[in-house]
Amino acid sequence: MSVNSPDLTHQLDIVLVKAGRTKIRYPAELLFDDGTRLAVRAPWAGDGVRDFGFVRFEPGDVFTEYYWRDRWFAVKEVRDGTGELKGWYCDITRPATRSGAELVVEDLDLDLWVSADGTDVRRLDEDEFEESGLATSDPAAAAAAAALDELEGLARAGGFDALLR
């Protein structure tokens, strides 16, 4: 099977790589894979609570994560344990690659947060991206800044409905 071909496996391991090292690996339920875009659902995979000040990720939270093989981002819908929407956490990444039951995503340090009501749209970690030197050392990574702009534009124009449905 090719790295980017869809199949019917219902469980995937999501492997988030940063700077060439695995940052986190967690199991997720495959919701769909159309060959270009795929979605998975997984409980919060972090240790304990992660409080960003504007949102808390904690045990019981459920993430519905959307990945693309032809786009430089991932969009993660975050709901609490009762199903109430907290918002969307977006990672700027290289296009996702899948091989069998493993989805590998390379995180490029840039992120976007959009609150459930759409009033809080925040660009995150731009300083980390700048410090990484990727924009100059890897010309292809320049697509990361454009991807962040694209997601922010969608969020400010009313949200991700067209992108995710």
Rosetta blueprint (number, residue, H / E / L):
1 M L
2 S L
3 V L
4 N L
5 S L
6 P L
7 D L
8 L L
9 T L
10 H L
11 Q E
12 L E
13 D E
14 I E
15 V E
16 L E
17 V E
18 K E
19 A L
20 G L
21 R E
22 T E
23 K E
24 I E
25 R E
26 Y E
27 P E
28 A E
29 E E
30 L E
31 L E
32 F E
33 D E
34 D L
35 G L
36 T L
37 R E
38 L E
39 A E
40 V E
41 R E
42 A E
43 P E
44 W L
45 A L
46 G L
47 D L
48 G L
49 V L
50 R E
51 D E
52 F L
53 G L
54 F L
55 V L
56 R E
57 F E
58 E L
59 P L
60 G L
61 D L
62 V E
63 F E
64 T E
65 E E
66 Y E
67 Y E
68 W E
69 R L
70 D L
71 R L
72 W L
73 F E
74 A E
75 V E
76 K E
77 E E
78 V E
79 R E
80 D L
81 G L
82 T L
83 G L
84 E L
85 L E
86 K E
87 G E
88 W E
89 Y E
90 C E
91 D E
92 I E
93 T E
94 R L
95 P L
96 A L
97 T E
98 R E
99 S E
100 G L
101 A L
102 E E
103 L E
104 V E
105 V E
106 E E
107 D E
108 L E
109 D E
110 L E
111 D E
112 L E
113 W E
114 V E
115 S E
116 A L
117 D L
118 G L
119 T L
120 D L
121 V E
122 R E
123 R E
124 L E
125 D L
126 E H
127 D H
128 E H
129 F H
130 E H
131 E H
132 S H
133 G L
134 L H
135 A H
136 T H
137 S H
138 D L
139 P H
140 A H
141 A H
142 A H
143 A H
144 A H
145 A H
146 A H
147 A H
148 L H
149 D H
150 E H
151 L H
152 E H
153 G H
154 L H
155 A H
156 R H
157 A L
158 G L
159 G L
160 F L
161 D H
162 A H
163 L H
164 L H
165 R L
